[in-house]
Amino acid sequence: MRLFYFCVLSFFIFLSTVANATCVRHIYNKSARPWTFKAIPLNNGENIGNVWFENIKCLNPKNGPCTIPPNAVAAIKYTTTDGRASGIMPIQTSAGGVGRTASYDGFGCPSVRRDPALAPAIQINVPADGDFVILKNSW
């Protein structure tokens, strides 16, 4: 009987940690220009997670917009609601012009939807789901 109670208690502890988990990923800016990222979480009455920009100077670290300097690495922390993070991320180069938008979704660490409009300037889900690697100075 003790084993049963232990298993039930362990299950509820597991659920509480999964319900609002976090996942740390990165934006690797390997270009010679700054790029700006902003997260817009999906909203079904409340945000489905948020994106926190860390280890860079950012006026609004919760969902941005944040500018990633040239040759810098920014940590991004996806937070979840009921284990899920989902939204879009407008991306703009410092050169101006029309930006592009990436979308992300998933449980735990979300993956970024493959979009030919981002290539070849930005690789997505490299080296891991939810990561971005900026390779070019503009689109």
C-alpha positions as CSV (number, residue, x, y, z in Angstrom):
1,M,0.0,0.0,0.0
2,R,2.9,2.4,0.7
3,L,4.2,1.7,-2.7
4,F,0.8,2.7,-4.2
5,Y,0.8,6.1,-2.3
6,F,4.4,6.7,-3.2
7,C,3.6,6.1,-6.9
8,V,0.5,8.4,-6.8
9,L,2.5,11.2,-5.0
10,S,5.3,10.9,-7.5
11,F,2.9,11.1,-10.4
12,F,1.4,14.4,-9.1
13,I,4.8,15.9,-8.5
14,F,5.8,15.0,-12.0
15,L,2.7,16.6,-13.4
16,S,3.3,19.8,-11.5
17,T,6.8,20.1,-12.9
18,V,5.7,19.4,-16.5
19,A,2.7,21.8,-16.3
20,N,4.9,24.9,-16.4
21,A,8.3,23.8,-17.4
22,T,11.1,25.8,-19.0
23,C,13.5,25.0,-21.8
24,V,16.7,27.0,-22.6
25,R,17.7,27.3,-26.2
26,H,19.9,29.8,-28.1
27,I,20.1,32.3,-30.9
28,Y,23.6,32.2,-32.4
29,N,24.3,35.3,-34.4
30,K,27.3,34.4,-36.6
31,S,26.8,37.5,-38.8
32,A,28.4,40.9,-38.8
33,R,25.1,42.7,-38.1
34,P,22.6,42.8,-35.3
35,W,19.2,41.0,-35.7
36,T,16.0,41.7,-33.7
37,F,13.7,38.9,-32.4
38,K,10.3,39.3,-30.7
39,A,8.1,36.5,-29.4
40,I,4.3,36.7,-29.7
41,P,2.8,33.7,-27.7
42,L,-0.4,32.3,-28.9
43,N,-3.2,33.3,-26.7
44,N,-6.2,31.2,-25.7
45,G,-7.3,33.4,-22.9
46,E,-3.7,33.3,-21.5
47,N,-0.4,33.1,-23.2
48,I,0.8,29.6,-24.2
49,G,4.2,30.1,-22.6
50,N,6.5,33.0,-23.1
51,V,10.0,33.5,-24.4
52,W,12.6,35.2,-22.1
53,F,15.7,36.6,-23.7
54,E,18.7,36.1,-21.3
55,N,22.4,37.1,-21.1
56,I,22.0,40.0,-23.4
57,K,20.9,43.6,-22.8
58,C,17.3,43.9,-23.7
59,L,14.7,46.5,-22.8
60,N,12.0,43.9,-22.5
61,P,13.4,40.5,-21.7
62,K,9.9,38.9,-21.6
63,N,9.0,38.3,-25.3
64,G,11.2,41.1,-26.5
65,P,11.9,42.7,-28.9
66,C,15.5,42.1,-28.3
67,T,18.5,42.8,-30.5
68,I,21.2,40.2,-30.8
69,P,24.6,41.8,-31.4
70,P,26.9,40.5,-34.1
71,N,28.9,37.4,-33.2
72,A,26.9,37.0,-30.0
73,V,24.9,34.2,-28.4
74,A,21.6,34.9,-26.7
75,A,20.0,32.4,-24.4
76,I,16.2,32.1,-24.9
77,K,14.1,30.5,-22.3
78,Y,10.8,29.1,-23.5
79,T,8.3,28.8,-20.7
80,T,5.3,26.6,-21.0
81,T,1.6,26.6,-20.1
82,D,0.4,23.1,-19.4
83,G,3.7,21.8,-20.8
84,R,3.3,23.6,-24.2
85,A,5.0,26.7,-25.8
86,S,3.5,28.1,-28.9
87,G,3.6,31.3,-30.9
88,I,5.3,33.3,-33.6
89,M,8.6,35.1,-33.6
90,P,9.0,38.1,-36.0
91,I,12.6,38.6,-37.0
92,Q,14.2,41.7,-38.4
93,T,17.6,42.5,-39.7
94,S,19.3,45.8,-38.9
95,A,19.4,46.5,-42.7
96,G,15.7,47.1,-42.5
97,G,13.3,46.1,-45.2
98,V,10.7,43.3,-44.8
99,G,11.1,41.0,-41.9
100,R,10.3,37.3,-41.7
101,T,8.3,35.4,-39.1
102,A,9.1,32.0,-37.6
103,S,6.5,30.0,-35.7
104,Y,7.3,27.6,-32.8
105,D,5.2,25.0,-31.1
106,G,5.7,22.0,-28.9
107,F,5.6,20.4,-25.5
108,G,8.8,20.8,-23.5
109,C,11.3,22.4,-25.9
110,P,9.3,23.6,-28.9
111,S,10.6,23.2,-32.5
112,V,10.5,26.0,-35.0
113,R,8.5,25.3,-38.1
114,R,10.6,24.9,-41.2
115,D,10.0,27.9,-43.5
116,P,11.9,28.5,-46.7
117,A,11.6,32.2,-46.2
118,L,14.1,32.0,-43.4
119,A,16.8,30.2,-45.4
120,P,19.6,30.7,-46.2
121,A,20.0,33.5,-43.7
122,I,18.9,31.6,-40.6
123,Q,19.1,27.9,-39.7
124,I,16.4,26.7,-37.4
125,N,16.3,23.8,-34.9
126,V,20.2,23.7,-35.1
127,P,21.9,22.4,-33.0
128,A,18.7,21.6,-31.1
129,D,14.9,22.1,-31.4
130,G,14.1,25.8,-30.7
131,D,17.5,27.1,-31.6
132,F,18.3,29.7,-34.3
133,V,21.6,30.2,-36.1
134,I,22.0,33.5,-38.0
135,L,24.5,33.0,-40.9
136,K,24.0,36.0,-43.1
137,N,24.0,39.8,-42.7
138,S,20.5,40.2,-44.3
139,W,17.8,38.2,-45.9
